[in-house]
Amino acid sequence: MNRKALLFCILLFPALLNAQEILRGQVRVELEPIYGGYIDVHYPLDTEGAHRRALEEASVFFAAQIYGWSFHYDIGERARGIAEEFELTALGEIYWGDTSLEVTHAYLTNNHGNHILSVWADYRPREFQQRRLEMWRMGNVRTAQGIGYGPWGNPAEVSGWLEIKREALEDAARAAVRAMLQAQERNRPKEARGLISLESFPSYHIDAGRWACQARFRVLIEEIVPFAAH
């Protein structure tokens, strides 16, 4: 099922919608954020600043679940001197102040002296957003998981705490698409295009001095271009 067919289903089959569902996820905000040798501009975070960061991060993840991205992936091959490139284009976003997003529970923990605010957030999709969610559960959409990496933090590398985490998430999406292609294609293709969304909130940890993001995705591969076509 291609993108046009999926959008056709969204518009013409409202009966496919479930009773309104509630999306839920957890984010964790460090109150004393340090990325590598770089101390965050806002250090330490006060309660208001930490809650705002939690809502901003939750908005990114909920948008990635509902709208997702389109992707273009040049798989690359060292032997042929072809670089690997993965491009994501967001298909929608959730804006600050969206009344459908709310915090349901928050608590502080102390992990070896590192104070962390854990926040559970809910999002109540509107009708058109529910249609988008149904799209991700139809047709040839499959699930895949991946682990991605981003810099721990350096002003010269990535600017902003959210951009750092977003970069690791996008790399996890690349890893998930790559794993799916490896599983289904006998010969390495040159490139692939399609759609991808986040299935649930990702988890983050530090691995060898980098942010690591583990996430599960829904993937629709629309086109695969073999090397023979070039």
VOPAGU-2260 file (C-alpha; in pm, 1 decimal, decimal comma):
REM VOPAGU-2260
SITE   aa  ch    i         X         Y         Z
SITE  MET   A    0       0,0       0,0       0,0
SITE  ASN   A    1     159,6     331,4    -107,6
SITE  ARG   A    2     127,3     675,6      44,4
SITE  LYS   A    3    -169,3     779,6    -171,3
SITE  ALA   A    4    -361,4     467,2     -75,9
SITE  LEU   A    5    -294,4     528,1     291,1
SITE  LEU   A    6    -415,6     887,3     270,8
SITE  PHE   A    7    -724,2     765,5      80,8
SITE  CYS   A    8    -804,3     536,3     372,9
SITE  ILE   A    9    -760,9     821,1     618,7
SITE  LEU   A   10   -1014,5    1037,8     436,7
SITE  LEU   A   11   -1278,1     784,2     340,0
SITE  PHE   A   12   -1291,1     532,8     621,6
SITE  PRO   A   13   -1358,7     711,7     952,7
SITE  ALA   A   14   -1527,5     392,5    1073,4
SITE  LEU   A   15   -1179,8     246,5    1108,5
SITE  LEU   A   16   -1110,9     478,3    1399,1
SITE  ASN   A   17   -1110,6     334,0    1746,9
SITE  ALA   A   18   -1271,0     506,9    2041,8
SITE  GLN   A   19   -1048,4     797,6    2130,8
SITE  GLU   A   20    -722,6     666,2    2262,8
SITE  ILE   A   21    -476,5     836,6    2490,2
SITE  LEU   A   22    -106,9     831,6    2409,4
SITE  ARG   A   23     120,1     811,7    2710,3
SITE  GLY   A   24     493,3     834,1    2765,6
SITE  GLN   A   25     762,7     915,7    3017,2
SITE  VAL   A   26    1050,7    1159,6    2987,0
SITE  ARG   A   27    1337,8    1217,2    3229,2
SITE  VAL   A   28    1500,9    1556,3    3275,5
SITE  GLU   A   29    1834,2    1605,1    3451,9
SITE  LEU   A   30    1822,4    1901,7    3687,7
SITE  GLU   A   31    2199,9    1948,7    3667,0
SITE  PRO   A   32    2264,7    1884,2    3296,8
SITE  ILE   A   33    2626,1    1841,9    3188,2
SITE  TYR   A   34    2708,2    1721,4    2837,1
SITE  GLY   A   35    3066,4    1604,9    2818,3
SITE  GLY   A   36    3276,5    1896,4    2938,1
SITE  TYR   A   37    2997,4    2143,3    2862,6
SITE  ILE   A   38    2771,6    2268,4    3142,7
SITE  ASP   A   39    2425,8    2358,2    3017,3
SITE  VAL   A   40    2349,9    2730,7    2996,9
SITE  HIS   A   41    2061,1    2669,8    3238,4
SITE  TYR   A   42    2232,5    2509,1    3537,1
SITE  PRO   A   43    2086,6    2394,6    3765,0
SITE  LEU   A   44    1732,0    2380,1    3632,5
SITE  ASP   A   45    1452,7    2503,7    3854,9
SITE  THR   A   46    1122,2    2316,6    3875,6
SITE  GLU   A   47     953,0    2537,1    3615,8
SITE  GLY   A   48    1239,1    2499,7    3368,7
SITE  ALA   A   49    1252,4    2121,5    3414,6
SITE  HIS   A   50     876,5    2087,2    3359,7
SITE  ARG   A   51     899,4    2298,0    3045,3
SITE  ARG   A   52    1178,8    2079,9    2907,0
SITE  ALA   A   53     975,2    1768,8    2984,8
SITE  LEU   A   54     676,2    1904,3    2791,8
SITE  GLU   A   55     894,7    2012,7    2498,3
SITE  GLU   A   56    1051,6    1668,2    2476,8
SITE  ALA   A   57     714,8    1492,9    2511,3
SITE  SER   A   58     577,0    1711,9    2229,3
SITE  VAL   A   59     854,6    1592,1    1997,3
SITE  PHE   A   60     784,5    1226,6    2075,8
SITE  PHE   A   61     405,5    1254,3    2048,3
SITE  ALA   A   62     442,1    1432,8    1712,9
SITE  ALA   A   63     676,3    1155,6    1596,7
SITE  GLN   A   64     411,5     898,9    1693,5
SITE  ILE   A   65     120,9    1075,8    1525,5
SITE  TYR   A   66     276,5    1236,0    1217,6
SITE  GLY   A   67     615,9    1073,2    1178,5
SITE  TRP   A   68     859,4    1157,0     900,0
SITE  SER   A   69     922,8    1084,0     536,9
SITE  PHE   A   70    1270,4     947,4     476,3
SITE  HIS   A   71    1522,3     918,2     196,0
SITE  TYR   A   72    1804,6     677,1     263,8
SITE  ASP   A   73    2119,0     641,7      52,8
SITE  ILE   A   74    2248,9     318,9     202,5
SITE  GLY   A   75    2604,8     376,3      88,0
SITE  GLU   A   76    2887,1     129,4      27,0
SITE  ARG   A   77    3250,7     178,6     117,2
SITE  ALA   A   78    3380,3     -42,3    -164,8
SITE  ARG   A   79    3214,7     185,9    -422,1
SITE  GLY   A   80    3301,6     505,8    -238,3
SITE  ILE   A   81    2933,0     587,1    -175,8
SITE  ALA   A   82    2860,6     768,6     151,3
SITE  GLU   A   83    2568,3     671,4     372,5
SITE  GLU   A   84    2308,7     948,9     402,6
SITE  PHE   A   85    1975,7     942,0     586,3
SITE  GLU   A   86    1736,7    1234,9     556,6
SITE  LEU   A   87    1418,5    1280,0     760,2
SITE  THR   A   88    1143,1    1533,6     692,1
SITE  ALA   A   89     891,3    1586,4     972,0
SITE  LEU   A   90     528,5    1556,6     856,7
SITE  GLY   A   91     379,2    1751,9    1145,1
SITE  GLU   A   92     447,6    1886,4    1489,8
SITE  ILE   A   93     279,3    1956,9    1821,4
SITE  TYR   A   94     312,4    2318,2    1924,7
SITE  TRP   A   95     383,2    2460,9    2266,3
SITE  GLY   A   96      61,1    2516,4    2460,9
SITE  ASP   A   97    -137,3    2238,4    2290,7
SITE  THR   A   98    -422,0    2170,0    2534,1
SITE  SER   A   99    -430,7    1800,8    2438,3
SITE  LEU   A  100     -95,2    1752,9    2615,4
SITE  GLU   A  101     -92,3    1727,5    2992,6
SITE  VAL   A  102     131,9    1604,0    3271,2
SITE  THR   A  103     -31,1    1331,8    3479,6
SITE  HIS   A  104     246,0    1247,7    3723,5
SITE  ALA   A  105     590,4    1379,8    3811,3
SITE  TYR   A  106     845,8    1285,0    4073,2
SITE  LEU   A  107    1210,0    1348,0    4164,1
SITE  THR   A  108    1474,2    1078,2    4197,3
SITE  ASN   A  109    1836,8    1087,0    4305,7
SITE  ASN   A  110    2063,2     860,4    4100,3
SITE  HIS   A  111    2410,1     866,1    4259,5
SITE  GLY   A  112    2382,1    1236,9    4324,1
SITE  ASN   A  113    2223,1    1312,1    3985,7
SITE  HIS   A  114    1881,0    1464,9    4043,8
SITE  ILE   A  115    1626,6    1368,8    3778,0
SITE  LEU   A  116    1268,1    1479,4    3722,3
SITE  SER   A  117    1059,8    1194,0    3577,5
SITE  VAL   A  118     740,8    1305,7    3407,7
SITE  TRP   A  119     450,8    1101,2    3272,8
SITE  ALA   A  120     259,8    1286,2    3001,6
SITE  ASP   A  121     -66,0    1210,3    2819,9
SITE  TYR   A  122    -179,8    1328,0    2478,5
SITE  ARG   A  123    -540,7    1306,3    2359,1
SITE  PRO   A  124    -534,9    1300,0    1978,4
SITE  ARG   A  125    -798,0    1495,6    1792,4
SITE  GLU   A  126   -1004,0    1320,0    1525,6
SITE  PHE   A  127    -769,4    1399,0    1236,3
SITE  GLN   A  128    -474,9    1287,0    1447,4
SITE  GLN   A  129    -649,1     961,4    1528,1
SITE  ARG   A  130    -676,1     902,8    1154,4
SITE  ARG   A  131    -302,8     949,2    1128,9
SITE  LEU   A  132    -249,3     694,3    1404,4
SITE  GLU   A  133    -470,5     444,4    1223,5
SITE  MET   A  134    -264,0     496,2     909,0
SITE  TRP   A  135      41,3     367,2    1092,7
SITE  ARG   A  136    -140,8      43,9    1179,0
SITE  MET   A  137    -258,4     -47,0     830,5
SITE  GLY   A  138    -133,4    -209,0     516,5
SITE  ASN   A  139     234,0    -281,6     475,5
SITE  VAL   A  140     348,2     -81,0     776,1
SITE  ARG   A  141     589,5    -292,1     980,7
SITE  THR   A  142     770,1    -244,1    1309,3
SITE  ALA   A  143    1145,4    -220,3    1354,8
SITE  GLN   A  144    1376,5    -111,6    1630,6
SITE  GLY   A  145    1714,9      51,9    1634,1
SITE  ILE   A  146    1977,8     212,6    1852,5
SITE  GLY   A  147    2112,6     549,0    1748,2
SITE  TYR   A  148    2388,9     772,0    1877,3
SITE  GLY   A  149    2445,9    1141,0    1915,0
SITE  PRO   A  150    2720,1    1354,4    2069,7
SITE  TRP   A  151    2714,2    1382,8    2446,7
SITE  GLY   A  152    2728,5    1753,0    2392,1
SITE  ASN   A  153    2961,0    2022,2    2275,4
SITE  PRO   A  154    2861,9    2370,2    2156,2
SITE  ALA   A  155    3069,6    2316,4    1841,6
SITE  GLU   A  156    2887,3    1992,1    1756,2
SITE  VAL   A  157    2521,9    2038,2    1846,9
SITE  SER   A  158    2347,6    2342,5    1986,6
SITE  GLY   A  159    2076,1    2277,4    2241,7
SITE  TRP   A  160    1975,5    1992,8    2472,1
SITE  LEU   A  161    1673,2    1894,1    2260,3
SITE  GLU   A  162    1873,3    1889,6    1936,2
SITE  ILE   A  163    2121,4    1651,1    2098,9
SITE  LYS   A  164    1845,5    1404,4    2189,4
SITE  ARG   A  165    1671,2    1451,6    1854,7
SITE  GLU   A  166    1992,7    1368,2    1668,2
SITE  ALA   A  167    2026,5    1038,5    1855,9
SITE  LEU   A  168    1658,2     958,2    1786,6
SITE  GLU   A  169    1700,2    1022,8    1414,1
SITE  ASP   A  170    2005,9     799,4    1407,0
SITE  ALA   A  171    1798,0     527,0    1574,6
SITE  ALA   A  172    1543,7     566,5    1292,8
SITE  ARG   A  173    1824,3     517,4    1039,8
SITE  ALA   A  174    1938,6     203,3    1220,4
SITE  ALA   A  175    1582,6      66,2    1222,7
SITE  VAL   A  176    1534,8     121,8     848,4
SITE  ARG   A  177    1875,5     -29,4     775,4
SITE  ALA   A  178    1793,4    -339,1     983,3
SITE  MET   A  179    1462,6    -380,8     800,3
SITE  LEU   A  180    1629,1    -356,3     459,5
SITE  GLN   A  181    1897,7    -604,7     558,8
SITE  ALA   A  182    1629,1    -851,1     668,1
SITE  GLN   A  183    1418,3    -830,4     353,0
SITE  GLU   A  184    1662,2    -756,4      69,6
SITE  ARG   A  185    1903,0   -1024,2     -52,3
SITE  ASN   A  186    2126,4    -767,9    -223,7
SITE  ARG   A  187    2214,5    -433,2     -73,5
SITE  PRO   A  188    2002,1    -165,0    -246,4
SITE  LYS   A  189    2136,0     175,9    -340,4
SITE  GLU   A  190    1859,4     377,1    -176,2
SITE  ALA   A  191    1514,3     359,1     -21,4
SITE  ARG   A  192    1227,4     598,8      42,1
SITE  GLY   A  193     927,4     577,1     267,6
SITE  LEU   A  194     755,2     681,1     588,1
SITE  ILE   A  195     849,3     617,9     949,7
SITE  SER   A  196     695,8     700,2    1287,9
SITE  LEU   A  197     781,2     640,4    1650,3
SITE  GLU   A  198     584,8     354,0    1805,1
SITE  SER   A  199     648,6     452,5    2168,4
SITE  PHE   A  200     868,1     688,6    2366,6
SITE  PRO   A  201    1239,5     609,3    2328,5
SITE  SER   A  202    1485,4     551,9    2609,7
SITE  TYR   A  203    1823,0     725,9    2645,0
SITE  HIS   A  204    2147,7     642,5    2818,4
SITE  ILE   A  205    2515,8     733,0    2794,0
SITE  ASP   A  206    2733,0     483,1    2605,8
SITE  ALA   A  207    3107,7     536,1    2562,2
SITE  GLY   A  208    3077,9     912,0    2592,0
SITE  ARG   A  209    2780,3     945,2    2356,0
SITE  TRP   A  210    2405,1     967,3    2396,0
SITE  ALA   A  211    2247,0     637,9    2293,8
SITE  CYS   A  212    1878,8     623,6    2199,9
SITE  GLN   A  213    1687,8     295,7    2180,4
SITE  ALA   A  214    1355,0     321,5    2000,7
SITE  ARG   A  215    1090,3     122,2    1820,2
SITE  PHE   A  216     935,8     248,8    1497,0
SITE  ARG   A  217     662,4     183,6    1242,2
SITE  VAL   A  218     804,2     179,6     889,4
SITE  LEU   A  219     649,2     187,2     543,2
SITE  ILE   A  220     906,3     139,5     265,6
SITE  GLU   A  221     757,2     285,9     -51,4
SITE  GLU   A  222    1045,8     252,9    -295,1
SITE  ILE   A  223    1370,1      57,5    -312,1
SITE  VAL   A  224    1626,5     146,2    -577,9
SITE  PRO   A  225    1879,7    -130,9    -659,4
SITE  PHE   A  226    2235,5     -60,6    -771,0
SITE  ALA   A  227    2147,3    -216,9   -1106,2
SITE  ALA   A  228    1924,1      82,0   -1180,1
SITE  HIS   A  229    2229,2     312,0   -1195,3
